[in-house]
Amino acid sequence: MSKIKITQVRSTIKRSKRQKATITALGLGKINRSKEVTATPQILGMVEKVKHLVRVEEL
């Protein structure tokens, strides 16, 4: 499977608990923090839910 790099670009302040939990589950939590993960359907679904807070790059 391909790998993707997820970078948080916006704050989770004033966001729902669900979105904050998704950001934490992706291994993020601070602006400009990045994580390289395998692009599984579960990860892609989580990214879709917080796409307004993160930037995604294919590796």
N, C-alpha and C positions, 0 to 999 in steps of 0.2 A: 504494500500500500504506500501511497505517497505521504510525504511529510509536509506539514504546514507550520508557519511561524505566526503565532497570535500575539499581538501587542495591544495592551490597554492604552487607549488614547483619551478617554474621558473618565471623569470621576463617578463613583457610585453614590455620591451624596444625593439625597432626594430620589433614590430609586427604590423599587419594591424589594422586599426581603428575598423574593425569588431570583431577581436579577443579581443581587449581591451574592447570593449563594452560588449562582452559576459562575460568576467571576471567580469566586474562591475555588470552586471545583476545577476550573480551568488552570489553576495555579497562578493566578494573577492577584491583584489587590492594590497595586499602586500604579499611578500613571507612568507610562514608558517601560513598564516591566514586560518582558517577553518570555515566551515559552514555545519550544519546538515540540510538536506532538504528531502522532500518526493520525491521518485523516480517516477516522472510522465514522460510521453513521451516527454514533452517539455523540462524538465530539463535534461533528458538523451541525447536529441539531442544537447543541448547546451554543455554538457560535451564532447560529441563526437567531436565537432568542436575545442575544446581547450584541447584535451586529452594529448597533448605534454607539457602542462603547469601545469597540475593538477594531483593529486593522488586521487583516489576514493576508499573508504572502505565501505563495507556493514555493517550496524548496526543490 
